[in-house]
Structure formats: C-alpha cells, structure tokens
Amino acid sequence: MIRSHPGRTIALLFAPLAIFAAVPAQADGNVQCKSGPKENWKPIDKLKKQVWLEGWEIIKTQVEGDCYEVYARNGEGQVLEAFFHPVTLKKLVVFRRGQEIFRAKGF
C-alpha cells in the first residue's frame, strides 16, 4: 500500500503554478523609467498610435510603476511585453516569452 503525505500532494499541485507565476516577474520586475510627475507624461493614446505605426497589434496597455507597459503582437504573431518612457515615449525594453529581446542604448 502506498501512502501519500497531504502536504506533498498540495505542494505538487501548486509547484507548476508557482513556476509559471514567476516568469513574468523576471521580465519586468526591475524596469524603472524614472519618469517624474504624471502631469508631465504624454497621453497613452499617443503611445498606442506609435506602437500601431510600428506594426504591432495592441493587446493591452497600462501603467506599470512609473512606465507605460504594452502587451502586443508583432508582425510575426509573437506576443511582446514592452516598456516605454511616459514622457518621451521612447521604447526602453522589450521581452518575448520572458526573454529580453531589445534594450535601448544606455537603459
């Protein structure tokens, strides 16, 4: 007869979820734009147009800390997570599947 410990069963059930939940944190956990007061930020609609002109299909835009964050699909259909400076709208860093694929010079 095989006996199972209830604590192990729960840990085994939630271990995959913990690993999955940790992946996005690795991607954006350290992004800081140092953007200053929000009254100096450009409207997020201008960023949406900029991203659209780049050929990205926007999935979601939001404020993350002191940055604008965009989830979008590029021309190849890949889902991207990108951070933009809210004052300049400069693209700072882009992640695909938790891996950094672009970083602005000096950022």
N, C-alpha and C positions, 0 to 999 in steps of 0.2 A: 504494500500500500504506500503510495506517495503522498506525503503531507506537504502542504503549502503554507507558508507564513503569510498572514494577511497584509503585513507591511510591504513585503516583497511584491505581492500582486499589485498593490496600488502603485508602487514605485515603477514597476514595469509598464503599467498602463500609461503613466504620465511622463515617463522619460522621453518618448518621441516628441511629445508636445513641448517639453522644455527645450529640447534641441532646436525645434522649429521656431519657437518664440525668440530664441537668442540670435538668430541670423539677422533680422532687421536691426537689432541694436548694434551689431558690429558695423553695419553700414553707416548709420547716421549718428551714432552716439557722441561723436566728438566734433560735429560740424558747428562752428560758431562763426557768424558773419560779422559781428561787431558793428552792427548797423545803426546804432544810436536810436534816438526817439522816433516813435512810429509816425509822428506828424511829418517827418522828412521822407518817408517811404513813398515810392511810386505805387499807383494803384495796381492791384494784382491782375486786373484786366489787361493792362499793357504787357505784363509778362505772358499772359495767355496768348496774346496775339503774336508776340515774339517767338514763343515755342511753336505755335501753329505754322508760322512762316519758315521755321526750321524743318518742317515736315513731320512734326510729332503730333500724334493723336492724343489729346489730353484725357487721362482717366480721372485724375483728381489733383486739385491744387489746395494748398493750405499753408498756414503759418506754422513753422516748427522752430520753437525757440525764438531766435532773432533772425531767421532766414525765411525765404519763401521755398517751399518744397513742392515739387511737381512729380507726379506719377504719370507716365505717358508711354505710348507705344511708338517706337521709331518706324522708319520706312520698311525695315526688315521684319517688323512684327514683334520685336523684342521689347519687353517691359523694362522701363528705366525708372530710376529714382534719382532726381536731380535737385540740387540746391542752388539757389540764386540769391545774390545780394539784393535786398529790397530797395536800396537807394539807387544803385547803378543798374540793376537787373543783369549784372554780369553772371554768367554761368560759372560756378565755383567748383563743383564736384558732381560726378555722375556715377551711379552704381547700376550694375546689371547683375541680378541674382546674388546680391550681397558682395560682389567683387567691384572694386573701383576700376572704372574704365577711362575716366577723364578727371584731371585735376588742373585747374587754372594755374598758370605760372605764378609762383610766389604765394600760393594759398596753402 
